Amino acid sequence: MSQASRTIASPSTARSATLALALELLERPSVTPDDHGCQALMIERLERIGFQVERMTIGGIENFWATRGQHGPLLAFAGHTDVVPSGPEREWDHPPFEPVIDDAGFLCGRGAADMKGSLAAMVTAAERFVAAHPDHHGRIAFLITADEEGPAIHGTRAVVERLRERHEPLDYCIVGEPSSTRQLGDVIKNGRRGSLGGVLRVRGIQGHVAYPHLARNPIHQALPVLSELVNEPWDAGNDFFPATSFQISNLYAGTGATNVVPGELEVTFNFRYSSEVTQDQLRERVEQKLAAHGLDYQLDWTLNGEPFLTAAGELLEAAQDACETITGHRPALSTSGGTSDGRFIATLGTQVIELGPVNATIHQVNERIRADDLDTLSRIYEATLERLFA
C-alpha cells in the first residue's frame, strides 16, 4: 500500500461524511454473525438527530430498530452489518479489514459493496434530510441486523415478527443490497424469486459391485427421476419473473471403495421459483414423480423465502425519479439474483425495493466499489426522502 493510499483512506482525511463513516464501518471485522461495534456507530449518529433506538438482541444476534417522526407513512432503511468471511487474506491486494481508496478511486475492503457502503449512505442521507426538514412529514426508520449473511433466523425475520405482533405499520422499505450492475443506479430490484430447497435421501441396499443382484443401487434408481426433474418445464415465468429453475447443487454416495454399491444417495437441490407456482405445488409435483418411480426415499424441504414483488407505487416512483435526477439515467427494474432480507419485510404488506452500489465484486476477494458512488448513493436516498416526506 502506498503512503498516498494510506493518507486517502484515513477517516480523518476522507473526502466526505459518507466515506468517513464507511471507512469506520469497514475497519470492523464483522464477519457474520459478529457485529463488532458497527451498529453502535450507526446508533450514535442516529440518536444525535432524534431517532428513538430500540436494541433487539435475539438469539445472540444484535439488531436494532430506530424511528423518527410521529405521524404519517413510515419508510425504513434496512440492511446488515455482518459480512462474509474474507477468504485467504494473502490473495487480497490490501488487508480486507484495512480499507483503502486505491489510485483508481475504488474503495476496497470486505463489505464495501455488501453492504457497509449503503449503510453509511443511509445514515448521512438521513442526517442531511433531518437537518433540512426537522419537522418532516412521515416517519423514518432503520432496521439493521447482523444475521443476513448467516442463517437469517434471528435477524430481520425475527424483528419483523416483533413489528407484526405489535401491529406496527411499515409502508415503504429501501434495502441497501448492491442492486446496480454496470453503473450506480442503473437497476432497482423490485422483487425476488422464491427459494425452496430440498435434501433427498434415496435408500438402496449396499453390496459388492460384482454381485449386483444382491444389492440395490440408489444412484441407478434415482437417475431417471433426477433427469425428469432437471428437464421439467415448471412454468414459463411472467412479465416480472423468469421461468422457475431447478438446480442440483450436491450429490453424495459411496463408501470411498470402488467395489461397493452404496446403500444411500443424498441429493441437495434448490428451486428459484416465480409467482406462477407456489411452494406447495412444487413439493407436490416433485413427490408425485418420486412416488411414480417407486423409490424408497426421505425428502426434507426448506423454504428460504416466498417470491415478492413491489409493483408501481409511491416508493418506486420516488426512487426512480431520484435516481434519474441524480445520475441522469432512469433505473431498470429487476427481480433477478438470490434472496435478500426484503423477503421477510414484504410479508408485512410493505412496498420493498433494493437500491445500492454496483454488485460486480460482492463476496469476492478484493471487494470494491467506486468511492465517489457512495456520495451519489447518499444523495439518491436523500432525494427519495424528499419526494416522499418533504
C-alpha positions in Angstrom: 0.0 0.0 0.0 1.4 3.4 -0.9 1.7 6.3 1.5 -0.8 8.2 -0.6 -3.3 5.4 -0.4 -2.9 5.3 3.4 -3.5 9.1 3.6 -6.6 9.0 1.4 -8.0 6.0 3.4 -7.7 7.7 6.8 -11.1 8.5 8.2 -9.8 11.9 9.4 -9.0 13.0 5.9 -11.8 11.3 4.0 -13.4 13.4 1.3 -17.0 13.3 2.7 -19.0 12.3 5.8 -20.3 9.3 3.9 -16.8 8.0 3.1 -15.6 8.7 6.6 -18.4 6.6 8.1 -18.0 3.8 5.5 -14.3 3.6 6.4 -15.1 3.3 10.1 -17.5 0.5 9.4 -15.2 -1.3 7.1 -12.4 -1.3 9.6 -14.5 -3.5 11.9 -14.1 -7.3 11.0 -17.8 -8.0 11.5 -17.8 -11.5 10.0 -21.3 -13.0 10.4 -22.8 -13.1 12.9 -20.5 -10.7 14.7 -21.5 -7.0 14.5 -18.2 -5.9 16.0 -19.4 -2.5 17.1 -20.8 -1.4 13.7 -24.3 -0.9 15.0 -23.1 1.2 17.9 -21.5 3.6 15.4 -24.8 3.9 13.5 -26.9 4.2 16.7 -24.7 7.1 18.0 -25.2 9.1 14.8 -29.0 8.4 14.6 -29.6 9.2 18.3 -27.8 12.5 17.7 -30.5 13.6 15.2 -33.5 12.5 17.2 -34.1 8.8 16.4 -35.5 6.6 19.1 -33.5 3.4 19.1 -34.6 0.0 20.3 -31.9 -2.5 20.5 -33.1 -6.1 19.9 -30.7 -8.9 20.8 -32.4 -12.1 19.6 -30.8 -15.5 19.8 -27.4 -13.8 20.4 -27.8 -11.7 17.3 -27.6 -7.9 17.5 -30.3 -5.9 15.7 -31.8 -2.5 16.1 -35.0 -0.7 15.1 -34.8 3.1 15.1 -37.6 5.6 14.3 -38.0 9.3 13.9 -41.3 11.1 13.5 -44.7 10.7 14.9 -47.3 10.7 12.1 -47.8 9.6 8.5 -46.4 6.7 6.5 -43.2 5.0 7.5 -40.1 4.4 5.3 -37.5 2.1 6.7 -33.9 1.8 5.5 -32.9 -1.8 6.0 -29.6 -3.5 5.9 -27.0 -5.7 7.6 -23.7 -5.0 9.3 -22.4 -8.6 9.0 -20.1 -9.6 6.1 -19.0 -12.9 4.6 -15.5 -14.2 5.5 -12.7 -12.6 3.6 -11.2 -15.8 2.2 -7.4 -16.1 2.0 -6.0 -12.8 3.1 -2.9 -13.4 1.0 -5.0 -13.1 -2.1 -6.1 -9.6 -1.3 -4.2 -6.6 -2.6 -4.8 -4.9 0.8 -5.8 -6.5 4.1 -9.6 -7.0 3.8 -10.4 -5.0 7.0 -7.9 -2.2 6.4 -9.9 -0.3 3.9 -8.2 1.9 1.3 -9.1 4.1 -1.6 -6.8 3.0 -4.4 -5.2 5.1 -7.1 -8.1 4.3 -9.5 -10.6 5.7 -7.0 -12.1 2.5 -5.7 -12.9 1.9 -2.0 -11.6 -1.6 -1.3 -12.4 -3.8 1.7 -14.7 -6.6 2.8 -18.3 -5.2 2.9 -17.6 -2.1 0.7 -20.4 -3.2 -1.6 -22.3 -5.7 0.6 -23.3 -3.6 2.3 -21.5 -1.2 4.6 -21.2 1.4 1.9 -25.0 1.5 1.7 -25.3 1.8 5.5 -23.1 4.8 5.6 -25.0 6.4 2.7 -28.3 5.8 4.5 -27.1 7.4 7.7 -25.7 10.5 6.1 -28.8 10.9 3.9 -31.0 10.9 7.0 -28.7 13.4 8.7 -29.0 15.9 5.8 -32.7 15.4 5.4 -33.4 15.9 9.1 -31.2 19.0 9.2 -33.2 20.4 6.3 -36.6 19.2 7.4 -36.6 18.8 11.2 -40.4 18.7 11.3 -40.7 16.4 8.3 -43.9 14.7 7.3 -43.9 10.9 7.8 -41.7 8.6 9.8 -38.2 7.4 9.0 -36.8 4.1 10.4 -33.8 1.9 10.3 -34.0 -1.9 10.6 -30.4 -3.2 10.9 -29.3 -6.7 11.6 -26.1 -8.8 11.9 -27.6 -12.0 10.6 -28.2 -11.5 6.9 -25.1 -13.4 5.7 -25.8 -16.3 8.1 -28.8 -18.4 8.9 -31.1 -15.3 8.8 -33.2 -16.6 11.6 -32.6 -14.2 14.5 -32.2 -11.1 12.4 -34.6 -9.3 10.1 -37.0 -12.2 10.2 -37.3 -12.0 14.0 -37.5 -8.2 14.1 -40.3 -8.3 11.5 -42.2 -10.7 13.7 -42.0 -8.4 16.6 -43.2 -5.5 14.5 -46.1 -7.7 13.3 -47.1 -8.7 16.8 -47.4 -5.1 17.9 -49.2 -4.1 14.7 -46.5 -1.5 13.7 -47.1 -0.4 10.1 -44.2 -0.4 7.7 -45.3 1.3 4.4 -42.0 1.6 2.5 -38.6 -0.1 2.7 -35.3 0.5 0.9 -32.9 -2.4 1.4 -29.3 -1.3 0.7 -28.4 -4.5 -1.2 -26.0 -3.9 -4.1 -28.5 -3.8 -6.9 -26.6 -1.9 -9.6 -24.9 -3.8 -12.4 -22.7 -1.5 -14.6 -23.1 1.9 -13.0 -24.7 3.2 -9.8 -28.5 3.4 -10.0 -28.9 1.5 -13.3 -31.1 -1.2 -11.6 -33.6 -1.3 -8.8 -34.7 -4.7 -7.5 -38.4 -4.5 -7.0 -38.9 -8.2 -6.1 -37.1 -11.5 -5.7 -37.9 -15.1 -6.7 -38.8 -17.6 -4.1 -36.3 -20.1 -2.9 -37.2 -23.7 -2.0 -34.6 -26.2 -1.1 -34.7 -29.9 -0.6 -32.5 -32.8 0.6 -33.5 -36.1 -1.0 -32.1 -39.4 0.5 -32.7 -42.4 -1.6 -32.2 -45.7 0.2 -30.8 -48.8 -1.5 -29.0 -51.9 -0.4 -25.3 -51.9 -0.1 -23.4 -54.8 -1.7 -20.5 -55.9 -3.8 -20.3 -54.5 -7.4 -19.7 -58.0 -8.7 -23.0 -59.2 -7.3 -25.5 -56.5 -8.3 -28.4 -58.9 -8.0 -27.7 -59.0 -4.2 -27.7 -55.2 -3.9 -29.9 -52.2 -4.9 -28.1 -49.2 -6.3 -29.8 -46.0 -5.2 -27.8 -44.0 -7.8 -29.1 -46.1 -10.6 -32.6 -45.9 -9.2 -32.6 -42.1 -8.8 -31.0 -41.1 -12.2 -34.2 -41.4 -14.2 -36.3 -39.2 -11.9 -33.4 -36.7 -11.4 -33.3 -36.4 -15.2 -37.0 -35.7 -15.2 -36.7 -33.1 -12.6 -33.9 -31.3 -14.4 -35.8 -31.2 -17.7 -39.3 -30.5 -16.3 -40.8 -27.1 -17.5 -42.0 -25.9 -14.1 -43.6 -22.8 -15.6 -43.0 -20.1 -18.2 -42.4 -17.2 -15.8 -44.2 -13.9 -16.4 -43.6 -10.2 -17.1 -41.8 -9.8 -13.8 -40.1 -13.2 -13.1 -38.2 -15.6 -15.3 -39.2 -19.2 -15.5 -38.8 -21.3 -12.4 -35.4 -23.2 -12.3 -34.4 -26.5 -10.6 -30.8 -27.0 -9.8 -28.9 -29.9 -8.2 -26.1 -28.5 -6.0 -24.7 -31.6 -4.4 -24.7 -35.4 -4.9 -23.2 -37.7 -2.4 -23.0 -41.5 -2.3 -20.5 -44.3 -1.7 -18.1 -45.5 0.9 -14.9 -44.5 -0.9 -14.2 -48.0 -2.1 -14.5 -48.7 -5.8 -16.1 -52.2 -5.4 -19.0 -51.3 -3.2 -22.6 -50.5 -4.3 -23.6 -47.6 -2.0 -26.6 -48.0 0.4 -27.8 -44.4 0.1 -27.7 -41.5 -2.2 -28.1 -37.9 -0.9 -29.2 -35.2 -3.4 -29.3 -31.5 -2.4 -31.4 -29.3 -4.8 -33.0 -25.9 -5.0 -35.9 -24.2 -6.8 -35.7 -20.5 -7.6 -39.4 -20.0 -8.4 -41.7 -17.4 -9.9 -45.0 -16.2 -8.7 -46.6 -18.6 -11.3 -46.3 -21.5 -8.9 -46.5 -22.0 -5.1 -44.1 -23.9 -2.9 -46.9 -26.4 -2.2 -47.4 -27.0 -5.9 -43.6 -27.6 -6.4 -43.5 -30.0 -3.5 -46.5 -31.9 -4.7 -45.1 -32.3 -8.2 -41.7 -33.5 -7.0 -43.2 -36.0 -4.6 -45.5 -37.3 -7.3 -42.5 -38.0 -9.6 -40.6 -39.8 -6.8 -43.6 -41.9 -6.0 -44.1 -42.9 -9.6 -40.6 -44.3 -9.7 -41.2 -46.4 -6.6 -38.2 -45.1 -4.7 -37.5 -45.8 -1.0 -36.7 -42.2 0.0 -36.9 -39.4 2.6 -37.3 -35.8 1.5 -36.7 -32.8 3.7 -37.8 -29.4 2.5 -36.6 -25.9 3.5 -38.5 -22.8 2.4 -35.9 -19.9 2.3 -38.4 -17.3 1.1 -41.6 -16.7 -0.9 -41.4 -14.6 -4.1 -42.4 -11.0 -3.6 -43.0 -8.1 -6.0 -43.4 -4.3 -5.5 -45.4 -3.0 -8.4 -45.7 0.6 -9.4 -46.4 2.9 -6.5 -45.2 5.8 -4.4 -41.9 4.2 -3.4 -40.8 3.0 -6.8 -41.8 6.3 -8.4 -39.9 8.3 -5.8 -36.7 6.1 -6.1 -36.7 6.0 -9.9 -37.2 9.8 -10.1 -34.4 10.3 -7.5 -32.0 8.1 -9.5 -32.8 9.8 -12.7 -32.4 13.3 -11.2 -29.0 12.5 -9.5 -27.4 10.2 -12.1 -29.1 11.3 -15.4 -30.5 7.8 -16.2 -33.6 6.1 -15.1 -33.1 2.7 -13.5 -34.5 -0.5 -14.9 -36.5 -2.8 -12.7 -35.4 -6.4 -12.0 -36.2 -9.4 -9.8 -33.1 -11.4 -10.6 -30.5 -12.6 -8.1 -30.6 -14.5 -4.9 -32.7 -13.9 -1.8 -32.4 -10.9 0.5 -34.0 -9.8 3.8 -36.6 -8.0 1.7 -38.5 -11.3 1.6 -39.2 -11.0 5.3 -40.2 -7.3 5.2 -42.5 -7.8 2.3 -44.7 -10.1 4.4 -45.9 -7.0 6.2 -47.5 -5.8 3.0 -44.7 -3.3 2.6 -43.6 -1.8 -0.7 -40.0 -3.1 -0.8 -37.2 -2.2 -3.1 -33.4 -2.8 -3.2 -31.2 0.0 -4.2 -27.4 0.0 -3.7 -23.9 0.0 -5.2 -22.6 -2.0 -8.1 -22.5 -5.7 -7.3 -19.7 -6.8 -9.5 -17.3 -7.9 -6.6 -19.6 -8.9 -3.8 -18.3 -11.9 -1.8 -15.1 -11.8 -3.8 -11.5 -11.3 -2.9 -10.7 -7.6 -3.4 -14.3 -6.4 -3.0 -14.6 -2.8 -4.1 -16.8 0.0 -5.3 -16.1 3.4 -6.7 -15.6 5.7 -3.7 -17.5 8.6 -5.3 -20.5 6.3 -5.8 -21.2 6.5 -2.0 -21.8 10.2 -2.0 -24.0 9.8 -5.1 -26.0 6.9 -3.4 -26.5 9.1 -0.3 -27.9 11.9 -2.4 -30.3 9.4 -4.1 -31.5 8.2 -0.7 -32.0 11.8 0.4 -33.8 12.7 -2.8 -36.1 9.7 -2.3 -36.9 11.0 1.2 -37.5 14.5 -0.2 -40.1 13.1 -2.7 -41.9 11.2 -0.1 -41.8 13.3 3.0 -40.6 16.9 2.3 
